[in-house]
Amino acid sequence: MIGLEIHAQMKTETKAFCRCSTDFHSSPNSNVCPVCLGFPGCLPVLNEKLVEFTIRMGLAANCRIRSSSIFARKNYFYPDLTKGYQITQFDTPLCYDGYLNIKLKNKEIKKIGITRIHIEEDAGKSIHDFHDDETLIDFNRCGVPLIEIVSEPDMNSTEEAFLYLSKIKQTLVYLDINDGNMEEGSLRCDANISLKLKGSDQLGTRTEIKNLNSFKNVSDAIEAEIKRQTSVLESGEKVSYHTMTYNAKDKTTAATRTKEEAHDYRYFPEPDLVKLKVSEERINMVRKNLPEFPDERRIRFIKEYSLPESDSEEITHDRNFADYFENVTGYLTVKNERSFRTASNIVRAEVRKVMNEKKIGINEFPVPAKAIALIADSVTSGKISITASKEIFTKMLSGKNEEEILKIFKESEANLSIVSDTSEIESIVKIVIGSNPKEAERYKSGEKKLAGFFVGKIMQESKGKADPKIVNELLIKILEV
Ligand SMILES: [Zn+2]
């Protein structure tokens, strides 16, 4: 049984309880003040946007929203936590009792329970790798707002854990409250794992793997821990309650310390903050402003753009990518099934290929949606072939700005327009047949499949510009004389 605890940094401009910036790229220890450094006598003030963002996630995850909740101090000593405690929510999380659905490989829908979503602040960052015998501390992250999303132990395989984590990330990004960037630490995950003997209903002891910071590590670490626990149980021993770390180098998990229990943290109500009251009116306001969710968008794309389900899923998986596709469709001059499909093909194949090659997101993709729409229009109206559209697309990538890219399109379109002039095509057909006499003979003696060979040669000769329909007609007419 697997449960995940996911920490997601909220995209607010300022920290959870003070006005310091949350900018990740600022120089070390520049975003700090007496409140987030925990100077005595300073009072925290709750960030209103943070409450709104947490409710957004709560509603998206089908949670109940608590009308009155309090903050608590979680006490522990660590060099990068100058206050000696973290402000969090303990027994009254703002959101609770929710779920999200995941779609398994066999298309089955599985409901994963969400126990709670609460607000907390992050600690600073200790940097050990600059010096051998010294540790540097950066307090910029102290007080950065997080939400912790705790699932029920409803997942039963690494695949399910992976799908659930993807769903959480996708939802956070769609809600525009987190940037989904695991490498920069804005999404981190702890995994709880326990094994149960087949047929038994007694739960095994669980262990918790801390601080997994990539999708691959989450999958690999869970796999490794399942293996480790299995061998412990098979040798007749007991799994003990431990916090584990994952070593990505040799793909193993190891115990770091006996797991703390809640009472080790001496939780008590934060005396410096008032109760957090959330009215029904306020919840409704947040609900009203929720964006379209991925599942809704996928269904709408199927209807509105006549896309096959798999294409729609591929496009809507990433919010920004889906936005880009919608921008392209907005610029299409003819809006019908054919033009939407053409636009979808270009975006899913050509645009995606460049993004993968250059390892960039759609927001850094250089060609504007308007230019992609021009290519799609030209293909749909039969002005250029699909082969030519790919060539134009590649040429446009060298444009430095929108103006230049549109100019490249105009020039290339004129050069690559489909030739429908019968006499011009006929002369090419004759040349190709003339220079391949053996194949022509074989065709005449019944090897009809050689037609494909000739069409290929003719298209090549015409640089992809000959109208394929006319090519086919003329080829058969001339060969079968
Ligand atoms: Zn501050």
Boltz pocket constraint, residues with backbone or C-beta under 6 A from the ligand:
constraints:
  - pocket:
      binder: B
      contacts: [[A, 15], [A, 18], [A, 19], [A, 20], [A, 31], [A, 32], [A, 33], [A, 34], [A, 35], [A, 36], [A, 37], [A, 142], [A, 143]]
      max_distance: 6.0
